[in-house]
Amino acid sequence: MLYWLWMFILGLIIGVVAKLLMPGKDPGGFFVTALLGIAGMFVGGWLSGLIFGTPATGFTPSGFIGGTIGSLILLFVYRLAMKPK
């Protein structure tokens, strides 16, 4: 249970990191960027755990890096999807 809360909090932080690494105007603002960070943390952290074999018990550097990369990818896809035509 505490693991999911930790992932949620780290996801918020990673959303901010992803926004700093990929500056520009986001169609959804801070709230959407934070949600994308949370989703990226869950997906990227889970994938890095599978790839590197790290247990899902808390913070790992590979989970943070995987979460950041996942958030950047989700932010990029979101910008493409919400781009004005």
Residue pairs with C-beta under 8 A, 6 or more apart in sequence:
3 56
3 57
3 58
6 58
6 59
7 38
7 41
7 42
7 45
8 38
8 41
10 41
10 45
10 59
10 63
10 64
10 67
11 34
11 37
11 38
11 39
11 40
11 41
11 42
11 67
11 71
12 34
12 37
12 38
13 37
14 37
14 38
14 40
14 41
14 64
14 67
14 68
14 71
15 33
15 34
15 35
15 36
15 37
15 38
15 40
15 71
16 33
16 34
16 37
17 37
17 68
17 71
18 33
18 36
18 37
18 40
18 68
18 71
18 72
18 75
19 26
19 30
19 33
19 37
19 75
21 68
21 72
22 72
22 75
22 76
24 79
26 32
26 33
26 75
26 78
26 79
27 78
27 79
27 82
28 78
28 82
32 78
33 75
36 71
36 74
36 75
36 78
37 67
37 71
39 70
39 71
39 74
40 67
40 68
40 69
40 70
40 71
40 72
40 73
40 74
40 75
41 63
41 67
41 70
41 71
42 67
43 70
43 74
44 63
44 65
44 66
44 67
44 68
44 69
44 70
44 71
45 56
45 63
45 64
45 66
45 67
45 70
46 56
47 66
47 70
48 54
48 60
48 62
48 63
48 65
48 66
48 67
49 55
49 56
49 60
49 62
49 63
49 66
51 62
51 66
52 62
54 60
54 62
54 63
